[in-house]
């Protein structure tokens, strides 16, 4: 099964889930301009390109300006492997 980031992390910030979380719904769950890359829901399999996603309560800036934590993330590695030649960075 191809999981979105909030499903893999079970963070409670997926679509419609953020009301009880202190940080609210994750920006990756809101989708927007990059809807559905890497066969995900919203930006759930493209979260490294979403603005201000978070990891373990720490807000991460947009991937292109952040530290390399996104490319070493379990979810990023999993999506890259699953999508292989069709992977969208």
C-alpha positions, 0 to 999 in steps of 0.5 A, spaced: 500 500 500 502 506 498 502 511 504 501 518 504 506 521 510 501 522 515 499 515 514 506 512 515 507 517 521 500 517 524 501 524 526 494 526 526 495 531 521 492 528 515 486 531 511 480 533 516 484 531 522 488 537 524 483 540 529 485 536 535 492 537 533 496 543 536 499 545 529 493 543 525 492 540 519 499 539 515 500 543 509 502 537 505 495 534 507 492 541 504 494 539 497 494 545 492 498 547 486 502 540 487 496 535 488 497 528 487 504 527 485 507 520 486 500 518 486 499 521 493 493 524 496 494 532 496 501 532 497 502 526 502 507 523 497 510 530 496 511 533 503 518 535 502 515 540 497 510 543 502 511 549 505 512 548 513 511 541 514 513 538 521 517 533 523 516 531 531 513 537 532 519 541 529 517 546 523 521 545 517 521 550 512 520 549 504 525 543 502 529 547 498 531 551 504 531 546 509 537 542 512 537 535 508 533 531 513 527 530 508 532 526 503 534 522 509 527 521 511 524 514 511 517 516 508 522 520 502 526 514 501 520 509 501 516 514 496 522 514 491 523 507 491 516 505 490 515 510 484 522 509 481 523 512 474 516 516 475 519 519 482 517 527 482 523 530 486 
